[in-house]
């Protein structure tokens, strides 16, 4: 299942950059937002960049005792 898209981002770019993004997105049958996300993920994979693993919750000290 895909993650819901909840993070909002706004950016400025040149008209030429926007036109190139639109052409790339059209060629890939994607929206421009989807194309930007795809480009970021592709670049990160190519450069071996990964998000740090999420920290796991530590067990609490107030765990019930066995009878």
Secondary structure by P-SEA (a helix, b strand, c coil): ccccccbbbbbcccaaaaaaaaaaaaaacccaaaaaaaaaaaaaaaacccccccccccccccccccc
